[in-house]
Amino acid sequence: MNWEDECYLLSKRKFRENANIINVFTPNKGRIGGIVYGGNSRKIRNYLQICNKLFVFNNSKNDNRIGYFKTELIKAISPNYFNDKERTSALISLCSLLNSLLPESQPYRNIYKSFEKFITSLNLDNWIILYIFFEINIIKELGYDANLNTFQEPKDDIYSFKKIKIDEYNYEVPNFLIKQEIPNEITKLLIRKSLIFTRSIFLNKFFIPNNLIFPKSRIILENYFN
């Protein structure tokens, strides 16, 4: 089956001497893998960077076998942040989460659109807050809604925290997430508490029940805000 689509590179690993197996996230096919021959050549290797936007041409004999990709670079994303550890870590973290959680060959167009929107917002000063909201959006799009708005109280300060129970789990949640407001003042404590909350949801509802390994890159990102 042949098809072509734009995509973002989620992961890559070496396959044989001069080839890579890559996973990409496309608007129409979702997460899908393919073999890129010549992937270790200087020309292709230079743009096969995690999170770069590519155009892929897929050639496969049937849907049950991995196909062969021809790739072209649409836009280099990763190189823009090589000197920014936090933003680079965020990009790798998101790609790792999507690679772990998205089922094969199922389109998630809302997540794709949100991912693109986040990429365009990465240069903003409040990018990490937008990252956190994107993680919450992933959780919801994958079928779990924490219904944080039900814990909202009019007098809540968005810079404070609230201890709540969702299902059988206890969480401490920043009020700006409950009220869905973007804070003007961003502190490491606010970010760290937010990342701990979303990580806990990911673990309790997706990774632990499905025996998945939580991405190390996501933990590294969280550690930047200790």
Rosetta blueprint (number, residue, H / E / L):
1 M L
2 N E
3 W E
4 E E
5 D E
6 E E
7 C E
8 Y E
9 L E
10 L E
11 S E
12 K E
13 R E
14 K E
15 F L
16 R L
17 E L
18 N L
19 A E
20 N E
21 I E
22 I E
23 N E
24 V E
25 F E
26 T E
27 P L
28 N L
29 K L
30 G E
31 R E
32 I E
33 G E
34 G E
35 I E
36 V E
37 Y E
38 G L
39 G L
40 N L
41 S L
42 R H
43 K H
44 I H
45 R H
46 N H
47 Y H
48 L L
49 Q L
50 I L
51 C L
52 N L
53 K E
54 L E
55 F E
56 V E
57 F E
58 N E
59 N E
60 S L
61 K L
62 N L
63 D L
64 N L
65 R L
66 I L
67 G E
68 Y E
69 F E
70 K E
71 T E
72 E E
73 L E
74 I E
75 K E
76 A L
77 I L
78 S H
79 P H
80 N H
81 Y H
82 F L
83 N L
84 D L
85 K H
86 E H
87 R H
88 T H
89 S H
90 A H
91 L H
92 I H
93 S H
94 L H
95 C H
96 S H
97 L H
98 L H
99 N H
100 S H
101 L H
102 L L
103 P L
104 E E
105 S L
106 Q L
107 P L
108 Y L
109 R H
110 N H
111 I H
112 Y H
113 K H
114 S H
115 F H
116 E H
117 K H
118 F H
119 I H
120 T H
121 S L
122 L L
123 N L
124 L L
125 D L
126 N L
127 W H
128 I H
129 I H
130 L H
131 Y H
132 I H
133 F H
134 F H
135 E H
136 I H
137 N H
138 I H
139 I H
140 K H
141 E H
142 L L
143 G L
144 Y L
145 D L
146 A L
147 N L
148 L H
149 N H
150 T H
151 F H
152 Q L
153 E L
154 P L
155 K L
156 D L
157 D L
158 I L
159 Y L
160 S L
161 F E
162 K E
163 K E
164 I E
165 K E
166 I E
167 D L
168 E L
169 Y E
170 N E
171 Y E
172 E E
173 V E
174 P E
175 N H
176 F H
177 L H
178 I H
179 K H
180 Q L
181 E L
182 I L
183 P L
184 N L
185 E L
186 I L
187 T L
188 K H
189 L H
190 L H
191 I H
192 R H
193 K H
194 S H
195 L H
196 I H
197 F H
198 T H
199 R H
200 S H
201 I H
202 F H
203 L H
204 N H
205 K H
206 F H
207 F H
208 I L
209 P L
210 N L
211 N L
212 L L
213 I L
214 F L
215 P L
216 K H
217 S H
218 R H
219 I H
220 I H
221 L H
222 E H
223 N H
224 Y L
225 F L
226 N L
